[in-house]
Amino acid sequence: MTDLNALSYTEEHEWLSIEGDIATIGITDYAADKLGDVVFVELPQPGASVTAGDVCGEIESTKSVGELYAPVTGEVVEINDGVVDDPSLVNAEPFEGAWLIKVRFSGEIEGLLDRAAYEGITA
Amino acid sequence: MPDSTPRETPLAELHAALGASFTDFGGWLMPVRYTSDLAEHHAVRRAAGLFDISHMAEFTIDGVDAGAYLDYALAGRLSALAVGKAKYSLVLAEDGGIVDDVIVYRLSDTGFLIIANAGNRAAAREALSERTTGFDVVFADVSDDYALIAVQGPHALGILTAFEALTGLGSDLAQLPYYAWTDARFEGSPVLVARTGYTGEDGFELLVPSEQGAALWQRLLAAGAPEGLVPCGLASRDTLRLEAGMPLYGHELSRETKPAQAGLGRVVVDAKDAFVGKGATTPGPDARVLVGLVAEGRRAGRAGYAVCVDGEVVGEITSGALSPTLGHPVAMAYVDPAFAASDNLTIDIRGTHVPATVTTLPFYRRTS
């Protein structure tokens, strides 16, 4: 199981796992629950540049469309093709199998929340 | 000021205990899903689903003029409806716009029940009660007295037939035609069992006194669970009715929509001498018409998205989703009449134009 306390979070309901200069990014169980059954995921291509705070992908459920905001600025180094092929992973295992993108980032990351703070905004 | 706090149905505590997520719909706090929209959708197509639709409004009409009154107040000829039968109809405005879409049940020679949309309860009540002037009828809003529970899906008949708590059935459910009702009893209370629904599957809707709603829900769910009956929320109800090509007021129908635009011209009986909306129901030659659209891929056009030809906007989607049953996007849209049979349309999905083809509604039709 993923240690949820070891992850960082954003107010846009993404989670980040940071190792060195690589941030692995997904959306939280709270966001997945709010969306309902996810049926389509669009992610940036590997090599694409993303800018913190900008929309870099889309997550569609049967009921609605959610936007994926880049929480960091940098270059996409890997995307999770497994989630593109089977979007239901976002609901089934948002913190494990359904990571979305890995970004090589530069500079300080601003505005991240720890688990307690994130639970504070979703309670 | 109207109270903006959403109301709860008599079953609200049961929904919460089942883990439902809730949404505000038509002024009511309603279950949107219990587990998964898709699982609930598939359960209704393959087995059975249980819906709390107690938010819907119920009105009764009683009196020797009841049939004549309904012929005047509604678009159809309800005086011709046989006792025991039900019929889809429209409450029109003087200008031919749609105030609400309703199902009318004939309870007796002089008594009718109307089931109306929750969000239109006040508007429909106002229109219908005003129209009683000059008719020997009594109109009553009995919405708060009843719970309404739908059992929908290919296993619905088997579940209800085997449901021992439902007694005194006026007719054999297997023999009950679509859009007909029969009376029954549940734990000493009267139940109206109608073979109607909003999913495109066979199924029934059960109207019970509100204080019996929770008990009926619990016992039905327990009795039907071995047959695959699961509680279903409004999210699956919406994708089910969309696949079945059924309009939803506020999406496909509105005060600005005339019946023929929505493909409901057949509901209006123009031959009647007098009815509210008579002479005003024909849309102008340029009025947009409702069409079904199908597309490839997995990105769905959704309500409010533009429909285009060569980059020019020619219409707008009113409901759309990735069809869970069909596996491709489907949508209902109003388009300029010149493009109502076009195979050259695109849907503007947040800046990307996705090709779409007009198709005949419904998108999905059950095989048996």
Chai-1 contact restraints between the chains, C-beta under 6 A:
chainA,res_idxA,chainB,res_idxB,connection_type,confidence,min_distance_angstrom,max_distance_angstrom,comment,restraint_id
A,G36,B,D37,contact,1.0,0.0,6.0,A-B,restraint_1
A,G36,B,A235,contact,1.0,0.0,6.0,A-B,restraint_2
A,D37,B,S36,contact,1.0,0.0,6.0,A-B,restraint_3
A,D37,B,D37,contact,1.0,0.0,6.0,A-B,restraint_4
A,D37,B,L38,contact,1.0,0.0,6.0,A-B,restraint_5
A,V39,B,L322,contact,1.0,0.0,6.0,A-B,restraint_6
A,F40,B,R298,contact,1.0,0.0,6.0,A-B,restraint_7
A,F40,B,R299,contact,1.0,0.0,6.0,A-B,restraint_8
A,T62,B,D37,contact,1.0,0.0,6.0,A-B,restraint_9
A,T62,B,T239,contact,1.0,0.0,6.0,A-B,restraint_10
A,T62,B,A321,contact,1.0,0.0,6.0,A-B,restraint_11
A,K63,B,A235,contact,1.0,0.0,6.0,A-B,restraint_12
